[in-house]
């Protein structure tokens, strides 16, 4: 649960997530890598965000995440990554899709590490509007 909590708090520090649906932020790290974060859905207790990398690398290499924020519990969970639309807590291995035993943890750890990197590198975050 620590990974989910850490991601939520880093998202809150880096972005104003009280904006309307359609709000987008551009993120630039070290003048080299460009990402976006878009608010897709807002409800009283949750938000849904899309995060991905810009057009500067091949499409199949770009990270693409959909993140659900639970405001009452202060958690952020990756609910979709690349072409995988949902994650089981654990997988038998080997499995048909060749997912790791702890695939859900790994994608959530990736989000947490990426947000921490943005924070430490003082990423340039600009409001791109709705």
Residue pairs with C-beta under 8 A, 6 or more apart in sequence:
1 75
3 105
3 108
3 109
3 112
4 75
4 76
4 77
4 108
5 74
5 75
6 112
6 115
6 116
7 67
7 75
7 76
7 108
7 111
7 112
7 115
8 69
8 70
8 74
8 75
8 76
9 74
10 112
10 115
10 116
10 118
10 119
11 17
11 49
11 67
11 69
11 76
11 115
13 119
14 115
14 118
14 119
14 123
14 125
15 25
15 37
15 125
17 39
17 47
17 49
17 69
19 39
19 130
20 39
20 42
20 130
21 39
21 40
21 41
21 42
21 130
22 38
22 39
22 130
23 38
23 39
23 127
23 128
23 129
23 130
24 36
24 37
24 38
24 39
24 127
24 128
24 129
24 130
25 36
25 37
25 38
25 125
25 126
25 127
25 128
26 34
26 35
26 36
26 125
26 126
26 128
27 34
27 35
27 36
27 37
27 118
27 123
27 124
27 125
28 34
28 35
28 123
28 124
28 125
28 126
29 35
29 117
29 118
29 121
29 123
29 124
30 121
33 53
33 54
33 56
34 53
34 54
34 55
34 56
35 51
35 52
35 53
35 54
36 50
36 51
36 52
36 53
36 54
36 128
37 49
37 50
37 51
38 49
38 50
38 51
39 47
39 48
39 49
40 48
40 49
40 50
40 66
41 47
41 48
42 48
45 70
45 71
45 72
46 68
46 69
46 70
46 71
47 68
47 69
47 71
48 66
48 67
48 68
48 69
48 79
49 66
49 67
49 68
49 69
50 64
50 65
50 66
50 67
51 63
51 64
51 65
51 66
51 67
51 111
52 62
52 63
52 64
52 65
53 62
53 63
53 64
54 62
63 81
63 82
63 110
63 114
64 80
64 81
64 82
65 78
65 80
65 81
65 107
65 111
66 78
66 79
66 80
66 81
67 76
67 77
67 78
67 79
67 111
68 76
68 77
68 79
69 75
69 76
70 76
70 77
76 111
77 108
78 87
78 104
78 107
78 108
78 110
78 111
79 85
79 86
79 87
80 86
81 87
81 107
81 110
84 97
84 99
84 103
87 103
87 104
87 107
88 103
88 104
89 104
90 101
90 102
90 104
91 99
91 100
91 101
91 103
92 101
93 99
93 100
93 101
100 106
117 123
118 125
